């Protein structure tokens, strides 16, 4: 189904901004709203950050995209929906990658005590160092320049991770 059809099926108005947002989210790696706004502006011209936030909210509520919020990071958006996957975040540069569920069905983790809840989802975030930051750390150990720790917001610093 096309993005136009998905928007209509979700009861959302089809706009060039929403179409550009869907395309941007699908083509990039877990971008934040401001990165998405920049990419959308390159595609269609002027669009405010507020309009992008509102569209992201509507697209998320309609189940067309997924919002994730790793600790210490602004919200990020992804197009991979409808499955039970998790994320791994680099502590150094903030890049995020998808990780398939350990068991494969929802939820893939079950608490020892569900406190009376009917649990239908488990959200897990793994933390570590991506391969590139590991190499940078090894180079720093050998006397080369190290990659500085990510600033608040954990913005991806590898060029190919940014749209």
C-alpha positions in Angstrom: 0.0 0.0 0.0 1.3 3.5 -0.8 1.8 6.2 1.8 -1.2 8.0 0.5 -3.4 4.9 1.1 -1.9 4.4 4.5 -2.7 8.0 5.5 -6.2 7.7 4.2 -6.8 4.4 5.9 -5.7 6.0 9.1 -8.2 8.8 8.7 -5.4 11.4 8.2 -5.4 14.1 5.6 -2.8 13.6 2.9 -0.4 16.5 2.8 3.0 16.9 1.2 4.6 17.4 4.7 3.1 14.1 6.0 4.3 12.2 2.9 7.8 13.8 3.2 7.9 12.9 6.9 7.0 9.2 6.3 9.6 9.0 3.5 12.2 10.6 5.8 11.5 8.4 8.7 11.6 5.3 6.5 14.9 6.3 4.8 16.9 7.2 7.9 18.1 5.8 11.2 16.0 6.8 14.2 16.0 10.5 13.6 14.8 13.2 16.0 12.1 15.7 15.1 14.5 18.5 14.3 16.5 16.3 11.9 13.3 15.2 10.3 12.2 18.8 9.9 15.5 19.7 8.2 15.2 16.7 5.8 11.5 17.6 5.0 12.5 21.2 4.3 15.0 19.9 1.7 12.3 17.9 0.0 9.3 20.3 0.1 10.4 23.7 1.2 9.2 25.5 4.3 7.7 23.6 7.2 7.8 24.6 10.8 9.3 22.4 13.5 5.9 22.7 15.3 4.1 21.3 12.2 6.6 18.4 12.1 6.0 17.7 15.8 2.2 17.7 15.3 2.5 15.4 12.2 4.8 13.0 14.0 2.3 12.9 16.9 -0.6 12.1 14.4 1.5 9.5 12.5 2.5 7.8 15.8 -1.0 7.8 17.1 -2.2 6.3 13.8 0.4 3.5 14.2 2.2 4.5 11.0 5.5 5.2 12.8 6.9 4.4 16.2 8.3 6.9 18.7 11.2 5.7 21.0 12.8 7.6 23.8 16.2 6.2 24.9 17.2 7.6 28.3 19.0 10.9 28.0 17.9 11.4 24.4 15.2 13.3 22.7 12.4 11.3 21.1 13.4 9.4 17.9 11.1 8.0 15.2 11.2 4.9 13.1 9.2 3.2 10.4 9.7 -0.3 11.7 6.3 -1.1 13.3 4.2 -4.1 13.8 6.9 -6.3 15.2 8.3 -6.7 18.7 11.9 -5.4 18.4 14.1 -3.5 20.7 17.1 -1.1 20.4 20.8 -0.8 21.1 22.3 2.6 21.7 25.9 3.6 21.5 26.9 5.4 24.7 29.6 7.4 22.9 28.0 8.7 19.7 24.2 8.0 20.3 23.7 5.9 17.2 20.7 3.6 17.5 20.2 0.1 15.9 17.3 -2.3 15.9 17.6 -5.5 17.8 15.2 -8.4 17.2 13.3 -9.8 20.1 15.1 -12.5 22.0 12.0 -14.8 22.0 10.1 -13.5 19.0 6.6 -13.1 20.4 5.1 -10.2 22.3 6.1 -9.6 25.0 9.5 -11.2 24.8 10.2 -10.6 28.4 7.9 -11.5 31.3 8.3 -10.0 34.7 8.4 -12.2 37.8 5.3 -10.4 39.1 3.0 -8.7 36.7 1.2 -6.7 39.6 -2.1 -7.7 38.1 -1.4 -6.1 34.7 -2.2 -7.8 31.4 1.2 -7.2 29.8 1.3 -7.0 26.0 4.6 -5.3 25.4 8.1 -5.1 26.8 10.5 -2.3 25.8 14.2 -3.1 26.2 17.1 -0.8 25.4 20.6 -2.2 25.3 23.5 0.1 25.7 27.1 -0.3 24.6 29.7 1.0 22.1 29.1 0.8 18.3 32.0 -0.7 16.2 33.1 2.7 15.0 33.4 4.1 18.6 35.2 1.0 19.7 37.7 1.5 16.9 38.1 5.2 17.9 38.7 4.1 21.5 41.4 1.7 20.4 43.0 4.4 18.3 42.9 6.8 21.3 44.6 4.1 23.4 47.3 4.0 20.7 47.9 7.7 21.0 45.5 8.9 18.3 42.7 11.5 18.7 39.6 10.0 20.5 36.0 10.7 19.7 34.6 13.0 22.5 31.6 11.6 24.4 28.2 12.5 23.0 26.6 15.7 24.2 23.2 15.7 25.9 20.7 14.5 23.4 23.0 11.7 22.0 22.9 12.9 18.4 24.3 10.5 15.8 27.8 11.6 14.8 28.5 9.2 12.0 27.6 10.9 8.7 25.7 7.9 7.3 23.5 7.7 10.3 22.0 11.2 9.6 19.6 11.9 6.8 
